[in-house]
């Protein structure tokens, strides 16, 4: 299916042409038919030359109804522009063409209507010249009369040639269906209609409702061209019967593939039109079928930050426009450059940002986006419209290679600095490291620790240590440790009592620092031995008749129950000993490959 919107001044015969081409009445309301003027969006279709269909979104032409016109044109890739031969170019002809140019519409046909009432040549030439200066460029022009039928066959042929030139839609893309109508059908519930520009919808799909609280709904049924369908691929006009909480659903909402879109109320954009400095500070932002108030902050000559009154699902490269409803004119077309722009938190940030935006093209550049942000999840990058095929550094997190290397250096420096400033507690907590580097997830800290680089980093007891240089113990702690070493030299499993440790000034923090420095073995709180005493104890116990009791171990090690109980539990944890029952243990068999015993 091909979807084409009409455009043109009020009373130039847009609906009459659609009626003549399709044999269908596009005006849905009795008032529209009574007044002979389209008020809201109308829909009709006709077969195309390739066996498909051309569906028309018929838009109102009155100046007061441009908002309705924009809701219909926004998601549509092609246009039938209508100018009456007996009236020529009119104000709404100009504004509608401005809208099409701002949205970057590149495919169209010009119909010079009412050619039975006046010579169409002059109007055709004038209109073609105006159209050629816009994004539409050169288009076919067909003189036509909906009354006499003159030119209808030629118009059909021109529409077929135009639709054949449309780029193939991406039916695998994420769905973003802008709702242009929502209504209730008795016995079936809520139905939403819109133009599916990309992706595929299937019965049973779950969709997120952007603009109505972000709730999820389920597709319980679909129609396209009034035929029931189980699957509809882009491009298509589609009516979707929804199951779930649809409160607040209406024009300007969007039905989205879940977890594949970001909604934002702040976006940095490039302007195509008036210079940024000349724009009013409050405008209406039109995108898809949505129209929301936007605050405009100029950043560069042709770039600005839009602050929206409601969040919208936007991606890099999206085209929309800002309009001044008071003056009833399009102020500028916009191309979305960034849907997650940085906040201005320091003096000069706006000038720096202007330079960054000047280099952005509006075409998604995944590597450049990652370089600007340093670290980002694959999911968020794809939701911005810039998917990157790269291996994550941790979980779903991607990192720019240069930034990752710099982060590794910063982490090593932070760990070493922490050790210098905290000699009794040299290990840096992982959470403190995350905050110091401004990282969004602890997973990134873990990945940095295991990444290659100098100095080597390692993690012990939830804290980060540098392998390059162990923190020096204060002289008083070093003397106290030397005293403990001397006392353990004769009886290595007689750990000093708590009172003796306190007398030496070895507080819990000092003991932890000595253990971290590798000069004492901390078996349990208040129980310290010489480094390597646990391995030596295991070898002594291996000489006992197996299995052995706590009492036999205590005697063999020449120690007290106060030390023997936590020491044996420590040996259990290290895998040197194994419990046989409630009272006995045996030594694990040594491994020939030098690994832990089994």
NUVODO-233688 format. One line per 2 residues: number of its first residue (from 0); for each residue x, y, z of C-alpha. Coordinates in steps of 0.02 Angstrom, whole numbers. Layout:
N
NUM	X:Y:Z | ...
end
This chain:
598
0	0:0:0 | 53:179:-33
2	-10:322:76 | -28:496:2
4	-89:654:90 | -180:795:3
6	-127:976:25 | -189:1142:-38
8	-299:1295:-6 | -476:1278:57
10	-608:1250:-78 | -481:1203:-213
12	-561:1032:-234 | -449:913:-137
14	-593:807:-71 | -681:812:-240
16	-526:742:-324 | -509:603:-194
18	-693:563:-218 | -671:556:-408
20	-514:448:-396 | -581:324:-268
22	-771:327:-282 | -772:349:-93
24	-830:493:16 | -678:555:117
26	-780:679:221 | -839:581:373
28	-948:713:457 | -1121:769:402
30	-1069:949:434 | -922:929:314
32	-1037:867:177 | -1167:1003:214
34	-1038:1143:209 | -935:1068:69
36	-777:1095:172 | -662:966:252
38	-645:998:439 | -552:844:500
40	-450:708:417 | -535:598:288
42	-480:431:216 | -511:341:51
44	-417:224:-65 | -406:159:-242
46	-312:16:-330 | -137:56:-396
48	-60:-3:-559 | 51:-132:-472
50	-95:-223:-392 | -86:-133:-226
52	-180:18:-164 | -154:205:-147
54	-234:267:15 | -269:453:31
56	-266:554:191 | -375:702:145
58	-332:855:249 | -428:1017:281
60	-370:1172:188 | -439:1310:298
62	-311:1419:388 | -392:1383:556
64	-372:1196:531 | -185:1185:496
66	-163:1086:657 | -278:951:587
68	-187:958:420 | -19:932:507
70	-85:781:602 | -126:699:436
72	30:748:338 | 157:718:476
74	178:529:458 | 145:521:269
76	288:505:141 | 204:580:-15
78	80:716:-62 | -51:763:-191
80	-40:954:-197 | -197:1035:-268
82	-209:1211:-341 | -368:1274:-427
84	-349:1339:-605 | -480:1474:-576
86	-403:1542:-415 | -217:1507:-429
88	-93:1508:-286 | -174:1557:-120
90	-115:1586:62 | -149:1407:118
92	-65:1340:-39 | 90:1431:24
94	74:1374:205 | 41:1193:156
96	193:1196:41 | 294:1270:184
98	237:1126:295 | 289:997:165
100	458:1080:143 | 486:1091:331
102	447:905:348 | 566:864:206
104	432:780:97 | 517:733:-69
106	381:644:-168 | 227:726:-241
108	112:762:-387 | 35:931:-428
110	-148:928:-481 | -215:1088:-560
112	-399:1065:-518 | -552:1147:-597
114	-465:1150:-764 | -639:1152:-843
116	-665:1329:-774 | -502:1414:-827
118	-345:1386:-929 | -228:1290:-810
120	-63:1336:-897 | -18:1494:-801
122	-68:1422:-632 | 27:1261:-670
124	187:1353:-717 | 178:1466:-564
126	146:1321:-446 | 284:1213:-521
128	410:1354:-497 | 360:1373:-315
130	365:1186:-284 | 535:1166:-369
132	614:1280:-236 | 563:1161:-96
134	608:985:-41 | 484:917:-169
136	588:981:-314 | 523:944:-488
138	355:855:-488 | 231:802:-621
140	85:921:-649 | -84:864:-714
142	-230:978:-762 | -388:893:-701
144	-573:917:-670 | -669:815:-541
146	-831:872:-624 | -797:823:-806
148	-670:686:-772 | -542:775:-882
150	-364:721:-834 | -415:590:-704
152	-333:449:-802 | -174:553:-821
154	-178:594:-635 | -193:409:-591
156	-42:371:-701 | 58:512:-622
158	15:449:-448 | 68:273:-497
160	235:336:-561 | 260:439:-404
162	219:296:-285 | 332:178:-383
164	477:296:-344 | 449:291:-156
166	588:206:-56 | 548:33:9
168	488:41:190 | 582:-49:328
170	457:-180:387 | 580:-242:520
172	592:-73:604 | 523:-31:776
174	341:21:768 | 293:202:802
176	112:222:748 | 52:401:769
178	-132:402:814 | -239:521:711
180	-408:454:771 | -465:355:922
182	-645:300:953 | -747:165:1038
184	-840:26:948 | -981:-55:1046
186	-932:-231:1096 | -752:-212:1037
188	-678:-69:1138 | -553:62:1081
190	-495:77:901 | -349:187:850
192	-307:233:671 | -146:298:594
194	-19:282:455 | 107:143:488
196	266:215:412 | 386:77:464
198	385:-92:549 | 251:-227:557
200	99:-246:670 | 26:-415:717
202	-126:-469:815 | -68:-511:990
204	73:-381:992 | 96:-279:1148
206	124:-93:1122 | 169:51:1237
208	56:204:1229 | 167:358:1226
210	75:515:1275 | -53:422:1380
212	48:371:1531 | 162:243:1449
214	42:100:1481 | 46:-60:1380
216	-99:-121:1275 | -124:-275:1167
218	-177:-282:985 | -337:-386:986
220	-379:-355:803 | -335:-250:651
222	-410:-186:491 | -328:-109:339
224	-438:-40:200 | -586:-108:300
226	-524:-288:288 | -481:-390:442
228	-295:-427:450 | -185:-528:567
230	-28:-438:508 | 4:-269:426
232	173:-208:363 | 224:-31:319
234	175:77:233 | -12:61:272
236	-165:143:341 | -217:36:487
238	-354:30:619 | -300:-59:777
240	-423:-130:903 | -339:-120:1072
242	-363:-215:1234 | -308:-138:1398
244	-308:32:1482 | -331:154:1338
246	-384:303:1443 | -316:464:1371
248	-277:385:1202 | -307:507:1060
250	-231:609:922 | -50:650:961
252	-18:486:1054 | 93:352:979
254	88:162:989 | 266:98:1011
256	364:-63:1011 | 396:-87:1199
258	569:-45:1269 | 633:15:1100
260	595:200:1114 | 648:345:1223
262	523:480:1264 | 593:653:1297
264	535:829:1334 | 703:908:1289
266	788:896:1120 | 926:988:1030
268	878:1022:848 | 938:1099:687
270	824:1233:615 | 781:1248:431
272	703:1421:414 | 714:1577:519
274	879:1604:613 | 871:1537:790
276	892:1709:868 | 738:1775:776
278	619:1639:832 | 487:1676:965
280	527:1594:1132 | 362:1497:1131
282	306:1399:977 | 205:1243:937
284	307:1090:894 | 223:974:768
286	286:797:747 | 190:646:685
288	11:683:737 | 66:774:895
290	64:961:927 | 142:1020:1090
292	197:1188:1156 | 385:1210:1151
294	505:1330:1233 | 643:1381:1112
296	820:1421:1172 | 940:1470:1032
298	1110:1387:1046 | 1193:1423:878
300	1145:1514:720 | 1037:1369:661
302	1024:1260:817 | 913:1271:969
304	853:1175:1121 | 668:1135:1125
306	586:1108:1295 | 421:1020:1263
308	263:1029:1366 | 243:840:1347
310	363:697:1316 | 370:628:1139
312	456:473:1067 | 593:552:962
314	749:487:876 | 901:567:799
316	861:621:621 | 673:642:648
318	596:786:548 | 462:900:618
320	423:1085:622 | 389:1229:740
322	243:1344:700 | 187:1511:764
324	-1:1488:789 | -26:1673:819
326	47:1724:652 | -15:1563:571
328	152:1525:490 | 285:1392:493
330	433:1465:586 | 557:1327:542
332	577:1146:498 | 679:1048:623
334	794:898:619 | 820:812:786
336	1006:806:831 | 1002:743:1011
338	863:669:1117 | 969:659:1275
340	1059:827:1275 | 1175:874:1418
342	1116:1001:1546 | 1197:1173:1549
344	1275:1173:1722 | 1423:1291:1702
346	1469:1455:1619 | 1512:1434:1436
348	1421:1266:1419 | 1303:1335:1287
350	1447:1397:1179 | 1532:1228:1191
352	1369:1144:1147 | 1345:1257:995
354	1511:1196:925 | 1460:1015:954
356	1291:1037:871 | 1370:1126:721
358	1464:964:683 | 1311:853:695
360	1225:804:534 | 1058:739:597
362	1105:569:525 | 1127:440:665
364	1314:408:690 | 1329:271:823
366	1517:285:852 | 1506:474:865
368	1360:464:988 | 1458:342:1096
370	1613:451:1087 | 1513:603:1146
372	1437:509:1292 | 1581:395:1342
374	1474:252:1406 | 1297:205:1357
376	1189:49:1352 | 1159:-34:1184
378	972:-23:1220 | 976:166:1246
380	1088:196:1095 | 970:96:985
382	820:189:1057 | 904:352:1007
384	905:287:829 | 1091:244:822
386	1113:55:850 | 1295:0:860
388	1358:-177:826 | 1491:-187:961
390	1529:-299:1108 | 1478:-227:1277
392	1612:-199:1408 | 1493:-253:1546
394	1311:-309:1545 | 1224:-202:1413
396	1351:-61:1429 | 1452:1:1281
398	1605:113:1301 | 1703:220:1181
400	1878:139:1172 | 1972:300:1205
402	1860:346:1350 | 1873:170:1421
404	2063:181:1423 | 2055:349:1509
406	1931:282:1638 | 2052:139:1677
408	2190:266:1712 | 2074:371:1819
410	2020:220:1920 | 2200:166:1952
412	2244:342:2008 | 2090:351:2121
414	2132:183:2202 | 2312:235:2233
416	2259:404:2301 | 2135:320:2419
418	2273:205:2483 | 2388:353:2515
420	2253:447:2609 | 2192:295:2707
422	2345:192:2754 | 2246:91:2882
424	2107:57:2758 | 2192:59:2587
426	2059:-36:2489 | 1941:83:2398
428	1756:33:2409 | 1686:-6:2237
430	1541:114:2263 | 1662:255:2307
432	1757:216:2147 | 1595:225:2046
434	1554:395:2118 | 1731:460:2093
436	1725:416:1908 | 1544:473:1886
438	1493:302:1818 | 1309:252:1810
440	1332:69:1858 | 1445:-33:1973
442	1461:-162:1834 | 1573:-38:1744
444	1690:-28:1894 | 1705:-218:1898
446	1744:-221:1712 | 1878:-87:1732
448	1962:-186:1870 | 1978:-339:1758
450	2026:-238:1602 | 2207:-244:1548
452	2315:-99:1599 | 2448:-37:1717
454	2453:-34:1863 | 2361:-197:1893
456	2203:-185:1996 | 2120:-319:2098
458	1970:-336:2209 | 1973:-409:2384
460	1830:-412:2509 | 1730:-290:2403
462	1871:-163:2396 | 1989:-112:2258
464	2178:-123:2276 | 2322:-77:2164
466	2451:-211:2130 | 2582:-83:2082
468	2626:-25:2257 | 2555:-81:2422
470	2511:60:2541 | 2643:88:2674
472	2588:56:2853 | 2614:196:2979
474	2772:174:3082 | 2675:141:3244
476	2575:2:3161 | 2733:-70:3084
478	2817:-79:3257 | 2663:-162:3332
480	2660:-291:3192 | 2845:-326:3220
482	2804:-359:3404 | 2667:-482:3355
484	2788:-568:3236 | 2913:-587:3378
486	2783:-663:3495 | 2722:-784:3360
488	2896:-839:3312 | 2906:-965:3453
490	2724:-1021:3460 | 2650:-977:3289
492	2471:-1028:3332 | 2457:-932:3497
494	2372:-775:3434 | 2391:-628:3554
496	2243:-595:3667 | 2130:-447:3633
498	2206:-351:3779 | 2381:-374:3710
500	2329:-316:3537 | 2249:-161:3614
502	2406:-130:3716 | 2507:-131:3555
504	2384:-8:3476 | 2320:-134:3348
506	2140:-80:3326 | 2021:-170:3209
508	2062:-44:3072 | 2250:-66:3100
510	2233:-256:3095 | 2133:-243:2933
512	2268:-132:2858 | 2404:-254:2911
514	2306:-398:2835 | 2279:-299:2674
516	2466:-263:2670 | 2499:-449:2686
518	2602:-436:2846 | 2474:-525:2956
520	2346:-662:2924 | 2177:-616:2994
522	2086:-778:3035 | 1939:-697:3124
524	1902:-541:3224 | 2041:-526:3355
526	2133:-682:3291 | 2291:-645:3190
528	2435:-759:3141 | 2590:-749:3033
530	2565:-742:2844 | 2554:-920:2775
532	2513:-995:2946 | 2354:-1073:2876
534	2446:-1172:2742 | 2576:-1229:2868
536	2438:-1283:2988 | 2358:-1386:2850
538	2522:-1478:2821 | 2539:-1516:3008
540	2361:-1580:3019 | 2389:-1691:2868
542	2513:-1789:2974 | 2377:-1838:3098
544	2275:-1997:3086 | 2124:-1952:2980
546	1993:-1900:3024 | 2040:-1796:3178
548	1947:-1701:3312 | 1958:-1520:3368
550	2053:-1576:3522 | 2181:-1672:3420
552	2205:-1522:3306 | 2226:-1404:3454
554	2361:-1515:3530 | 2452:-1537:3364
556	2456:-1349:3335 | 2499:-1309:3515
558	2360:-1181:3532 | 2201:-1141:3626
560	2020:-1174:3585 | 2000:-985:3559
562	2117:-998:3409 | 2087:-1176:3353
564	1899:-1157:3319 | 1910:-1005:3201
566	2071:-1073:3123 | 1987:-1239:3076
568	1836:-1145:3008 | 1957:-1039:2906
570	2040:-1198:2840 | 1867:-1266:2795
572	1830:-1108:2694 | 1998:-1118:2605
574	1966:-1301:2561 | 2113:-1367:2661
576	2000:-1468:2776 | 1832:-1553:2757
578	1703:-1594:2891 | 1664:-1780:2908
580	1531:-1760:3042 | 1488:-1643:3187
582	1652:-1678:3280 | 1781:-1734:3152
584	1872:-1667:3000 | 1995:-1734:2874
586	2124:-1646:2767 | 2082:-1623:2584
588	2190:-1715:2458 | 2327:-1603:2387
590	2314:-1568:2200 | 2457:-1609:2086
592	2428:-1455:1977 | 2461:-1333:2118
594	2281:-1274:2127 | 2172:-1271:2283
596	2157:-1441:2372 | 2005:-1547:2342
end
